[in-house]
């Protein structure tokens, strides 16, 4: 019999790893699904890994009562879709909680930036609107490039980089005719100044307001398929490497401003000429922690276990820098066109790289392929690892050399 139970809201993808993380210290996981249907774009999980599975049908009081009867020690957000429900359930059950007062700021991209600025944390200029004339006038006054995206976006879907005011209006029109990748209607967008600088990922876990840096990554990006900053790689930084300290210092201020006192957070931060600026933050685990146990020994999953069920251990170890065992990177291929994939030309050369570790082919020959514009459209991803940073960087450069139109044999969709 388990020593305790923890509820995870939407334990899909990376957060399914909570089943093993909590089991390793004697616990079991209750899966709480934020809707009867699984979140868009997630792979099925084995429900046998959960002690119980509860479905939220819109009746919060009923769900809270059913969950309370199971006696969970904590309620944790598994994915972006679970953040607000985890806040509500943990607050109602009197458990460790980030509360509901700032829940919207942890999900709505516009409210998020305005909230941190109100607390004195530097943030970008932005506008929330569904009005074409208002957007046109704001872009004309702001000048330069503007980023237009859904208020409650995910995976980078629906993001447009607009050089002209007319481009921003066109982006607004496109988004209003669609739904978010989570199936939500789009009536308004957020328009933000384009931040110039390198973008980094800062992953943390918090316990009673004490924030622990678990891992930090430098992103590599290209301009392709109409996207100004398309992510092609994420490189794990050493904890003592610049600018990790500066980024984490800024990130702590963001976490405090958004009321993230418990659990994991995934911050995307640009280092601009004026200093760090938040792009956005998710109050949940990153999509990459499944690599960290091998590279770091532990990551967000393990630190989250301590934050909720072993807080004394968390506090005793908090502040210790993570130790990277070797250079590590995740990389993605970028499809240059849409159609039907006949085949790849250079995958075998990728496997011959000195730092090659694994390759995941997401679009296989004879599958439909889409010109990559966001996270869910990568045709293949790979991981690289090596004791020497320079070798890993050379191989990342080689991936970019091999990838491109010459990598793919693509036939028109009707072929």
GIDA-V595794 format. One record per residue. RES is the residue in one small letter. PSI is psi in whole degrees, -180 to 180 (* if undefined). D_CENTER is the distance of its C-alpha to the mean C-alpha in whole Angstrom. Layout:
RES&PSI&D_CENTER, RES&PSI&D_CENTER
This chain:
x&139&34, x&156&31, x&-26&31, x&169&28, x&145&26, x&133&22, x&131&21, x&123&17, x&115&16, x&66&14, x&71&15, x&160&13, x&-135&12, x&-41&10, x&-9&12, x&-23&15, x&-15&16, x&-26&17, x&-44&20, x&-36&21, x&-46&20, x&-33&22, x&-31&25, x&-18&25, x&20&26, x&10&28, x&173&26, x&159&25, x&136&22, x&122&23, x&120&20, x&114&20, x&129&19, x&-14&18, x&158&20, x&-37&23, x&144&21, x&154&18, x&151&15, x&136&15, x&7&14, x&150&14, x&150&16, x&153&19, x&161&19, x&108&23, x&-15&24, x&-16&26, x&-12&24, x&148&24, x&-38&27, x&157&26, x&121&24, x&142&25, x&135&24, x&118&23, x&14&26, x&-15&25, x&92&28, x&-41&26, x&-42&29, x&-46&30, x&-44&27, x&-40&27, x&-42&31, x&-40&30, x&-42&27, x&-36&29, x&-21&32, x&-7&30, x&50&30, x&147&26, x&-19&26, x&161&22, x&124&20, x&139&16, x&128&13, x&-40&11, x&174&9, x&-38&8, x&-19&12, x&-2&13, x&-53&13, x&-38&16, x&-38&18, x&-41&17, x&-47&18, x&-44&21, x&-44&22, x&-37&22, x&-45&24, x&-34&27, x&2&27, x&29&28, x&174&25, x&127&23, x&150&21, x&-7&19, x&171&21, x&-10&21, x&-35&22, x&20&19, x&-44&17, x&-33&17, x&-21&16, x&-5&13, x&-40&12, x&120&14, x&-35&13, x&-51&17, x&-35&18, x&-52&15, x&-41&17, x&-35&20, x&-45&20, x&-36&19, x&-37&22, x&-23&24, x&11&24, x&10&25, x&127&21, x&136&21, x&169&19, x&160&20, x&143&22, x&168&21, x&138&23, x&126&22, x&158&24, x&9&26, x&122&29, x&-42&29, x&-40&32, x&-42&30, x&-43&27, x&-47&30, x&-40&32, x&-43&29, x&-40&28, x&-40&31, x&-40&31, x&-39&28, x&170&29, x&-160&27, x&139&24, x&140&22, x&126&18, x&127&18, x&164&15, x&152&15, x&-34&15, x&55&13, x&177&11, x&144&8, x&9&7, x&12&9, x&143&12, x&13&15, x&129&15, x&138&18, x&114&20, x&116&23, x&-29&26, x&151&29, x&-37&29, x&-31&30, x&-39&27, x&-42&25, x&-42&27, x&-39&27, x&-42&23, x&-44&23, x&-43&26, x&-44&24, x&-37&21, x&-19&24, x&0&25, x&-179&22, x&161&19, x&168&16, x&-15&14, x&4&14, x&9&18, x&141&18, x&151&21, x&111&20, x&-27&23, x&160&22, x&169&19, x&130&18, x&128&20, x&148&19, x&143&21, x&121&19, x&126&19, x&124&20, x&170&19, x&144&17, x&139&13, x&159&12, x&130&9, x&117&10, x&135&10, x&166&12, x&139&14, x&149&17, x&113&20, x&40&23, x&-2&21, x&123&21, x&130&18, x&127&18, x&120&16, x&-33&15, x&152&13, x&143&13, x&144&12, x&133&14, x&148&13, x&140&15, x&156&16, x&166&19, x&118&20, x&148&21, x&36&22, x&4&22, x&129&18, x&-40&19, x&74&16, x&123&14, x&129&12, x&-17&15, x&155&14, x&123&12, x&124&15, x&127&15, x&154&17, x&151&20, x&-25&20, x&10&23, x&142&22, x&142&22, x&39&20, x&-45&18, x&-44&21, x&-41&21, x&-43&17, x&-37&17, x&-44&20, x&-42&18, x&-38&15, x&-40&18, x&-39&19, x&-46&16, x&-44&15, x&-42&19, x&-31&19, x&4&17, x&27&18, x&94&16, x&-20&19, x&143&17, x&-174&15, x&155&11, x&148&9, x&106&6, x&134&8, x&119&8, x&134&12, x&138&15, x&98&18, x&170&21, x&-22&24, x&5&24, x&-177&22, x&143&18, x&133&17, x&132&13, x&-55&12, x&165&9, x&143&8, x&132&6, x&62&9, x&176&8, x&154&7, x&166&5, x&-1&6, x&3&8, x&-20&11, x&-10&13, x&-22&15, x&-30&15, x&-37&18, x&-38&20, x&-34&19, x&-17&19, x&-28&21, x&161&18, x&-150&15, x&-38&13, x&-49&14, x&-40&18, x&-33&17, x&-39&16, x&-48&20, x&-40&22, x&-36&20, x&-35&21, x&-9&24, x&59&26, x&-30&25, x&-41&28, x&-40&27, x&-51&23, x&-35&26, x&-29&28, x&-13&25, x&140&23, x&-13&23, x&134&24, x&142&22, x&153&20, x&111&22, x&125&21, x&-32&24, x&166&23, x&141&21, x&144&18, x&150&16, x&139&14, x&159&15, x&148&15, x&154&18, x&112&19, x&131&21, x&-12&24, x&167&25, x&156&25, x&-144&28, x&127&29, x&121&28, x&-33&31, x&169&30, x&151&28, x&-20&31, x&22&29, x&-36&27, x&-32&30, x&-32&30, x&-40&26, x&-16&27, x&-4&30, x&144&28, x&-32&29, x&5&25, x&135&24, x&-50&23, x&155&21, x&130&21, x&113&19, x&114&21, x&-32&19, x&118&22, x&159&25, x&138&28, x&-6&30, x&157&26, x&140&25, x&145&23, x&137&21, x&124&21, x&124&18, x&-12&16, x&-179&12, x&-32&10, x&6&12, x&13&15, x&130&15, x&-26&19, x&151&18, x&158&16, x&160&18, x&146&18, x&143&20, x&139&22, x&150&25, x&-23&27, x&122&27, x&-41&25, x&-36&27, x&-45&27, x&-43&24, x&-39&23, x&-44&26, x&-35&25, x&-41&22, x&-36&24, x&-36&26, x&-45&23, x&-36&23, x&-44&27, x&-32&27, x&158&24, x&-172&25, x&-33&28, x&-15&30, x&-27&28, x&144&28, x&106&31, x&126&30, x&154&32, x&150&33, x&-31&31, x&-8&35, x&*&36
